Amino acid sequence: MEHLVNEGGFSLYVECHPDQTALPEAFGLLVGGQFAQAYQQFRAWLDTHPHDEWAYEGAIASLLQQNLWEDAQNLTLEGLEQIPGSQVLRARATWLVVYQARERDAYPMVKALLEEGYSNRLWLEEVVLPLRNHLVCLYGDKRFPTPKNLSRKAFQRQLNQQIQLLEHWLSRHKVPIPDEPVGTRISLTMIVRNEAKFLADCLQSVEGVVDEIVVVDTGSTDDTVAIAERFGAKVIHSEWQNDFAQARNIALQHATGDWVLVLDADEQLTPEARAKILEGVRHPQFVGYYMEILNYISETHTSDVFSHRLIRLFRRLPYAQWEGAIHEQILNSLQQRGGKSATLYGAQILHYGYQKSVVQERQKVARNLSLLEKALADSPDDPFHWFNLGNTHYSQQNYEQAIYYLHEACERLRGYEDFAPFCWSIYIHSLRELNRTEAALEVAERAEQVCPSPQVYYAKAHVLLKMGRFESVVDTLRKGREDAIRRGWLQPSGVTLNPSTNFVGDTAILTHKWRLMMVEALDQLGRYEEIHALFNEAQGASDEPYARFQYAQWLTLHGAYEEADHWLQFAESQPSLRKEALLLRARIGWEAQDYSRALPAFKALHEMEPTNEDYWQRCYECAQRTQNQAEIAGIFQRMEQAGYALTADMYINWGRALWQLKEYESALQRFATAINKDPHNANAFFNAGDALYQLGAYYEAADAYSAGLERDPMNAQAWFTLGNCYFQVGVYDAARIAFEQALNFDPTHQLAKHNLELTCERIKITAA
């Protein structure tokens, strides 16, 4: 299981150095937070003093403070090769192993050091005590699988012996075992109000993960409370005080688990997150875990995701308290006694509350602005409050207000905040949206100096694109990709996202939005081979379906319809892209007047949205031009089933399609419906007459034609078919009159002339 300890909190062991006079400047830099410079000095010293264990310790601590875990691990191994008996480096090795959640490997190493008499207090508190706590968690965790070669009882007996040994050494060295919850029981805590729309899906996502549900309801008037109780929740009713931390602390007070999982009602755990959480709570060396939150900001485009991370799983320690009326935080309280946080890789939360319809329905913006303005008044120098106000205005496209707050936020940033790159980027985007491109570029260049990041590079490239500086766009985007790979946000290939990072922002700027801008710039430069290579590179990428769709779009623009159609086939199979791919395929066929190609795409779109007028009209025209009567009938059937109010003419066209398919009775039903909808529609009666005639109901057909002629007496064809009806039933005088009327209105009607002659002959024969 991967863990990443975040935001410092690493033991420096500096006070343990027996003689710091050898490297006073290096240790001073380390204590002063200048970690890169400290490492360089330690490294230079080690090149000439390879047996100085404290220089190794200082260098390793410098790397850890920069989150360079792999480098720290390698340097520890290097030090142990040079000084194999060093207890200091062996202790550091156990620290690394424990905070990589490899406690099974750590135990024999720790046991050996303890038996040798190693007694550094920080090591005892940060390695031995957490290792003991981990074993306690395993002892009581019924969900933890027993090793194959041991029975459950034997496994617990082994764990108990190990726990007692560690407790013995802790007691011997006078390190107290804190009185705090240690175990794997999980309490879900929530604050809710009128969340009936989302709550059941949320609670279903945690079934089998949490041991208790604590819900603070702040005044629901819908079925929220009933839904919560149906899932066995403990519901606490509390009046809303415009303070999220206060409400969350109420929930925390009623929780009894060893760990607390925090979700909002409009959030859900991914299936992968469930196992990750159950594994995570077995490692109490971490006081809390960051979890990646994927915020869906569009109802229709699932690729539009804003990513950020928060502590959402933490130990229920006595001093754990939420702080902040809005965008509340738990981490400060958890870290007050040296607690270390980590990222829970692969454990993601899906959040649907930022979709535009939900935000409007809940009036979130007005509420958030009020709370944020109060928070800013209380802490005017906190860049987080300035950023959140700016981001709220930016999300509402209030760019002037956003610029004011984001400028103030950027002036106060300290540089290490997760949100710093995103803050700079939306500051740049706001200026660009207001066409203040020169100012946007100035801010982008400053941001590139103080906060270089993929978000900043992408925003700068967007400005350069607007200025028509396409070569610079390409160069800037490439810098952004290289930086994303260096930070671990993208895999070394540069085309696939790594999950559960500290990235804040729209993840698409690392994948398909990045690629789309690159393609636009390369297209303007005429560098088509690079575009082809770019899309071929995306094979197997995390956003491969979108890459294929983008390629099809580009090929379409360049008239390569057949090749575009090939790439669209795969995109159509992806639910998130199906509609966009179908629209493009339909457009390709329509513009090329290849209606047989356009028809299947428009049909699929119509099946998705049967009442969309543009879809049914285009589908209908394609079906007419290809004489596809079955599809015409299908169009109207789908519309009727969807509740669309069909007109009389639509029922007539539906009936005519069925008539040509020789489904005469079904056709007649549609004509009858048309007559009921519009009794003055002569065409409905004439078509009903045609259907009745085909069914051999000549008298009824004659009645239908007669009714139609009352409404349209000058219709020559109708008089002709009425004459045929009368002829079929032997009423020749009436047939003669009808044929004569047909010829009065259309003297060129040859069939009417022919049938009139036949009728006159029959009259003579009958008279004779």
N, C-alpha and C positions, 0 to 999 in steps of 0.2 A: 504494500500500500504506500503510495507516494504522499508525502506531507511536505509542506514548505513553510518554515517559520518566517513570519513577516515582521516588518517594522522594528528591527533591532531586538533588544531584549536578550542579547547574547552575553554570556559571562565572559569577562575579559581576563579574569584571574590576575589582573595587574598587581593587586595588593599582595599577591603571593610571591612575587618575584623577590628573591633574596637580595639582589643587588641590581637596582635599575640604573645605576650610574653608567653602565656600559652603553645603554641606548636611551638616554633621557629624552632626546628629541622625538624619537620614534614613538615611545610610549606616550609622550605628551600629545602628539598628533592623534594617536588612537583614542585617548581619553577625551580629546577635544572634538572628536567626530570627523576628522579629516582622514578617512579610512584609506582612500587610494594612495595618498601621499605616505601614510604610515606604512602601508604594505611595501611600497617601493624601498623605503629605508630598511625595513626588516629583511627584505629579499637581498638587498645589496650587502648587508652585514653577514647573512648566511653564506654568501658566496665565498667569504674568507673565514667564517667561523661556523663550519657545518655541524658542530657538536653543541651549539648553544640551544638547549631545549626551550629556554624562555623566549628567545628570538623566534623560534618556530611557533610558539604559543601566540606571541603577539601578531605574527604574520597570518596565522590561521584565523584569529579573532578578527583581524582587519578584513579578510575575505568574507567571513560570515556576516559581518555588518553590511557588506555589499550584496548579500544574498548569493554569493558565488560558491554554492555548496560543493559542486564537483571539484572546483579548484582547491577548496579547503580539504576535501577528502584526500585528494592526491598529495597535497602538501603534508598532511598528517602521515600518510604512508611513507613519503620520502623521509620525514623526520625519524620515523621508527626504524627505517633501514640504517640511518646514520647513528641513531642512539637507541638500539633495541630495548634497553632496560629502562628507558625513561618513564617513570610513573606519570609525569606531567602529560606527556604525549599519549600514553595509554589511556589516561583519564579522559583526555580530549577525544580519543577514538570512541570511548564508550558514550560520551555526550552526543557525538555525531550519530552513532547507531541508534540511541534512544530516540533522538528527534527526527530520525528517518523511519520511526515506528518499526524498528527491527529488534524488539525487546528480547526475543528468543536468542539472538546472537549476542546481545549485551550481557545477559545474566552471567555466563561463565567468566567473561572478562571482568565484570564488576566484582564477582565473588573472589577472583584471584587477587585483585587490588586490595580488597578489604582484608583478606587473610594476610597480605603483606604489611598491613598496618597503615595503608594510605588513608588519610583522614581530612583532606581538604574540605572545609565546611560547605563552600559553594557547590562542590562536586556532590557531596552528600545530599544537599537540598535539591539540586537540579538533575541528578541522575539516579541516586539510590532511592530517594523517596518516591519519585515518579515511577520507577521500576516496580517498587513495592505496590504502588497504587494500581498499576496495570495488572499485576498478578491477582490482586483483590478483585478487580473487575472480571477477569476470566473465571475466577473461582465461583462467582455468583451468577455468571451469564449462562443461562440454560440454552441460549441460542447459539453459543459458540461450539463449533464441532469438535468433538473429542478426537485426539490423535488416533489413527487406526490401530496402533499396537497397544492401546491402553483402554481399560474400561473407564466409565465415568468416575467411579469411586476412586480408582487408582490415580486417575489424572488429578482429581481434586486433592488427593493425599499428597501428590507430588507438589502441587501448587502451594499447599499449606506449609509444607516443609521449607519451600523457597521463601515464602512470605515471612515465616518465623525467623529464618536466618537473617534476612535484610533488616527486620525489626530489631533483632539482637544488636546488630552493628550500629543502627541508628541510635538506639538507647545507650549503647556503650560510649558513643561519641556525643551524647547529650543533644541530639537533634530531635525535637518533639514531632510527633505525628499530629498534624492539625485535626481538630474535630470538625470535619466537613464531609458532605456526601461523597462517597466513592463507590461507583457501581455503574450499571448500564441501563437503568430505568430511565425512560424518556418521557417528559411531559411536553405536550404541545400547548403553547399559550397563544391566544388570539384576542384581539379586540374587534368587535363587529357592530354594525348597525345597518339594518335592512340589506342583508347580504343573501337573501333567499335564492337569488339568481345564480350565485357562484358557490355557496357554502358546501353543498353536498359533494360536488366534484372535488373540492379541496380536501374534505375529510376522507373521501374514498381513497385519495392518493396517499394517505398516511396510515391506512389500515395495515396492521401487522408490523408497523414500525414503532408507533408510540404506545406507551403503556397507560397514558392518561391524557385527557383533553380538558383544558381549562379555558373557558370562553368568558370574556368580559363583554357584556352587551350594554351599549350606551343609549338604548332607547329605541329598539326595533319595533316597527308597527306591522311588519310582514311576518312570514313564517320562519324567520331566522332562528328564533329560540327553539321552536319545535323541531327543526332540522338538527340543530346541535344536540338536543336531548335524545333524538333518535339514534345518534351515534354514540350515546353514552357520555356526553360532555357534562362537566361540572360548570353550570352557568351562574355567573355572578352579575347582578344588575348594578350598574353604577351610572350616575349622571355624568354626561360629557362636560369636561372642564376646559375644553380647547387646549389640551395638553396630552400629547401622545405618550410621553414618558410616564406621566402619572397613571394613565390607564394601563400601560404595560406593566408597571410596577405592582398594580393591584393583581393582575394575572400572575405575576411572578410570586407574590406572597401566598397564593393559593396552590402553587405547584408543589409536588412532593417528590418528583423524580430526581435522579442524580444529574441528569442533563435536561436542558430546556431547548426545544425546537420552536422557532418563531415563524409563523406564516400569517399572511393576510388572507382573507376569504377568497379574493380573486387570484390566488396563487395555487399552484399544484407542484408536487414533487414529480420529477421525471421518474420512470421506472428504474433507471440506473442509480438514481440518488438513494433509493431505499436501502440497498445493500451497502452503499458507501457510508450512510449514516450509522447503520448497525455496526459496521466495522470501526468507524471513527470514535464511537463512545467507549471503545475498549482502550483508548490511549489518553488517560487523564493528565499526561505531561503537557497537554495543550488545554488551556482554559477556554478556548473558543475557536470555532472554525469559520473562516470565510466560505460562503457559498456563492456561486455565480448565479445571478438573476437575469434571465432573458425576458426582457420587456417587449411584448408584441405591440407595436404602435400602429398597425394597420389591420383592419378586419379582413382584407382581401389578399395582401401580400405577406405570406409567412416569412419571407426573407428579410422583411423590415424589422430588425431586432436591435434594440438598444441594450447593451450589456453593461452591468456593473456588479460589484460584489459587496456583501455586507456580512457581518457576524450574525449568523442565524441559528447556530447551534453552539451552546456554551454550557459550562458546568454551573450547577446551581450552588454557587459559593455564597457564604453568608454576607459578603460585602458586594455582591453583584447588584447593580442598580442601573436602571435606564436614566439617561440624562438628555434634556432637550425637548422643548414643547413640540417641535416638528423635526423630521429627519433625525429622530432620536438615536442615541448611541449607547451601547453597553460596554464597549471595549475599554474605555478609560478606567472604569471601576474594576474590571477583570485584571488589568495590568498593574494596578496600584501596588501589588505585592510581588512584582516580578513575573507575573503570568505571561505565558507565551501563546500567541495565536498561530494558526496554520491555515492553509488552504485545503479544503476537502476536495481533491481532484475528482472530477466526474460527477459530482453531486450538484445538479442544477435545479433551479426553481423557475417554473414558467409563470409569468405574470401577465394578466390580461387587462389590468386596470388602467393602462395608459392608452388603450384604444380610444379614438376620438369620441365615439358615441358614449362610452362609459364615463369619460372625463366630463362631458357635457351633462350627462344625466345626473351625476353626483355633485356638480358644481364645485369640483375639486380646486379649480384655479383660484376662485375668489377666496375660498377657505385657506388655501395654502399661502396666498399672498399676505393675508392678514396675519397668519401665524409667523411667517418669515419676517415680516416687517417688525413685529414685536421682538422676535429673537435678535434681529439686527440692532434694534434700539438697546437691547440689554447687553449685547456684545459687539460693538461697532467695529472692532478690529479683527473679527473672525472672518477669514476669507471664505469659509464654507457657507456662511449666511449670504454674503454678497454673491457668491456663485449660484446658490440655489435660487435667489431672486432673479438673477440674470437668466438662468436656464428656464425658469418658469415663463418669463416674458418672451424668450426666444421660441419656446414651444408654441406660443400663441401668435407668433410672427409680429410681436411688438418690438421691432428691431431697435428703434431709438432708445426705448427704456432698457432693452437688453444691453446695449452698448454701454450705457451709464454704469450699470451694476457690474458687468463683466470687466470693464476697465478697472474699477475699484477692487474687484476680486484679484485680478492679475497683479496689481500693485502690491497686494498683501501676501501673495503665495510664497511659501517657503521652499517650494521646489520638489518636495518628496510626496506630496499628496496624490492619491490615486486619481483625483478628479482634475489635477492641474492641466494635463494635455488637452482634455476635453474642454476645459474652461477657455484656454487660449483658442482652441479651434472654433468654438461657436462665437467668440468675439470676432474672429476673422470673418466667419460666414455672415455675421450680422452686418458688418461694414460692406461686404460684397453685395448682399441683398439690397442695400440702399445705394448701390452703384458708386460707392466711395472706394474705388479700386486702389487708388494710390495709397490711401490711408490703410486699407486692408493689407496691402503688400508690406508697408512699413511695420505694421503689427506682426505680420507673419515672419518677417526677417528678425525682429526682436525675439519672438517666441522661439524661433529656430536656434537662437543663441542660448537662451536661458532654459528652454524646455523642449529640446529636440525629441520628436516622437512621431509615430505614424499619423496620429490625428492632426498634428500641426503641419506635417508635410502634405497631407491630403488637402487640407484647407488652403494652404499656399498654392498648390497645384490648381485648385479650382479658380483662384484669383488670376493666376497666370493664363489659364485657359480663356477666361473672359477677356483678357488683354491681348489674346492672339499670339502669345509667346510659346509656341508649341514645343520647341526644343527644350525650353526650360521646364515645361510641364513633364516631359518624359524624364528628364534628369531628376526632378524633385520627387516624382512618384517612385523612381527606382531607389532613391534614398530612403523613402518611407518603407518600402518592402524590406530593404536590408536591415533597417532598424527593428521592424516587426519580427524578423527572424532572430536577430540578436537578443531581443527581449523574451523570446520564447512564445510569442503570440502566434507566430506561424511556424510550421515545421520547416526544416532546412530546405525542402523543395520550394518553399515560398508560395504554395498554392493551397495548403490545407491548414485550417485553424487548429490550434491546440485548445482543448477545453479547460475551463476553470482557471483562467489567468486573472491578472489584475487589470485587464483592459476595461476602460470606461468609454462608452460611446457606441456608435453604430458599427457593429461587427462587419457589415457589408463593405466598409471602406477598406478592409483588408483583403476582400475577395472580389465579388463581382462589380461593385461600384468602382473600386480601384482599376479593375480591368477595363471597364467601360470608358473611363476617362482616358486611360492609356490608349485604347483603340481610337478614340476620337482624335487625340493628338497625333498619333501615328498616321491616321487616315488623312489628316490635313497636310502632313508632310509627305504623303505618297509612299510611305514605307510599308507596303502591303505584305511583303514576305515576313516582316516582324509580327504583323497581326496574325497571319496564319500560324506562326510559331507559338504565339501567345496562347491561342486556343488549343493547339495540340498539346501544349504544356499542361493544360488544365485537365487532361484525361486522368481520371481517378481522384480528382480534387474533391474536397468536401462540398463544394458548390458546383460540381460537374454538370448537373442538369441545367443550372442557370447559365453556365459557360456555353453549353451547346445552344441554348436559346439565344444568347447574345451573338454567337457566331452566325446563327441563322438570320438574325436581324441585319447584321453587317452584310452578309451575302445577298440578302434581298435588296438592300440599298444599291448594291452594285450589279443587280440584274441576274445574279446566279441563282435562279429560282429552283432548278432541279436539285442543286447541291444544298440549298437552304431547306428544301423539303425533307431531305435525308436527315439533317440535324434536328429538325423539328419532331421527328417521330419519337425520339427518346424523351424530349422535353414534354410531349403530350402525355407520356405515361406517368409523369410526376404530378400528384394532386396540386401542389403549390404553384405549378407553372402551366397546368393544363389549359386554363382559360386564355392566358396570354399567347401560348403556342397556337391554339386554335384560331385566335384572332389573326395572328400573322399568316397562318396557312390560308385562311379564308380571304385575307387581303391579297395574297399572292395570286390566288385563282381568280378573284374578282377583277383585279387590275389587268390581268392577262386575258380576260374574257374566256377563261377556261372554266366554264360553269360546272362541268362534271368534277373538277378538282375542288372547286369552292364549296359545292353542295355538301359533302360529308362534314366539312368543318363547320359550316353554318348550321347543319342539322345538329351536331353535337352541342354547339353553343345554345341552340334553341331548346334542346333537351335540358340544359342546365338552367336556362332562364326562359321558360315558355311564354311569358308575358312581355318580354322585351320586344318592342315593335320593330326596331332595326333588325334584330336577328330573324324574326319571322318573315318580314318583308323580303330581306335578302335571300333567305332560304326558299321562299315561295317563288321568287323570280328565277333562281337557279333551277328549281324543280320544273318550272314552266318551260324554260329554255332547253332543258334536257328531256322534256316530255315525260317526266317521272311522276305519273299520276299517284302512285302509292305514297310517294313522299308528300305530295300536296295534301292527300287525305290525312297523312300522319301529322302534318303541321297543325291542321285545325283540330284534330283529336287531342293533341297535347295541350293546345290552348284552352279548349273547353274543360279538360280535366283539371287545369290549373286555375279555373275560375274566371278566365278572361271573357268579357262580354262580347261574344261574336255578333256581328251585324247580320242582317238578312242576306246581303251579298256574299258574306263569307260562307254562310250555310249553303248558298247556291253553288259557289265554287267548290266547296267540299262535296256536295252532292254530284256535281258534274264529274269530279275526279272518280268518285265511286261508280258513276254511270259508265265511264270509259273502262273501268276495271270490271264491268259487267256485274257489279253488285247492285242490282236495280232496286231491290227492296230497301237496302240501306240508303241508297241515293234518295228514294222517295221520302224516307223519314226526314232527311235533311231539308228537302224542298218543302215539306209540310211545316217544319220548324220555321223556315224562312217566311212562309205565308203567315204563320201566327205572329211572327215578329213585325212583319210589315204587310198588312193586308192590301196595300195599294201597289205592291211591287208586282208588275205584270210578268217580269222575267221569272219570278218564283212559280207562278202558275204555269207558264210555258214549259219550264223545266220539269215540273211535276207531270205535266201532260206527256212529255217525252218518256219519262220513266214508266208511267202507266201504259203507254202504248207498247213499250217493249215487253211489259208483263202481260199483254193481251187484254188489258182492261179498257176496251175501246170506248165504251159509254162514259166511264169515269174520266178517261183521257179527254174526250170531247168536252165534258163539263169543265175540266181544268183549262183547256184552250179557250173555251168561250168566256170564262171568268177573266182570263188574261187579256182577251180582246176587248172586253168592256173597259179595261184600263189602258190599252194600247191598240186602238181599232185600226191603225194603219200599218200593222206588222204583216207584211206579205207572207213570210215564212210560217207564221202562226195560222193564217187562214189556210195555207196549203196543208199543214199537218192536221188541222181540224177537218178538212175535206177528206184526208186519208182515213181518219177515224170513222166518219160517216160512211165512206165507201166500204170499209171493212165490215160494218154491221148492216149494209144493204140499204141505207137511207140515201138513195142516189140523188134525189132532188136537193137535199140539204148539202150533199157533197158537191153537186154542180155549182150551187150558190157560193160555197166556200172557195172553190177553185177560181170561179169568176172574180171574186173579191181579191184573191191573191194576185190575179193578172191585172186588175184595176190599179193596184198599188205598185206592181212590178211587171210590166208587159214583157220583160225579157225572161221571165221565170219559165224555163223550158219544161221542167217536170210538172209544173202546174198545167201547162198547155197539153202535155201528154196525158195526164190523168183526167183532165177535163174531157178530152176526146173519148177516153175509155168509159168515163161515166155517162156521157151522152149516148154511146153505143148500148150500154147496159139499160139505160132508160127506154130506148127504142125497143130492145128485146123484151123488156118487161111489159111495155105497153102492148106489144104484139101478142 
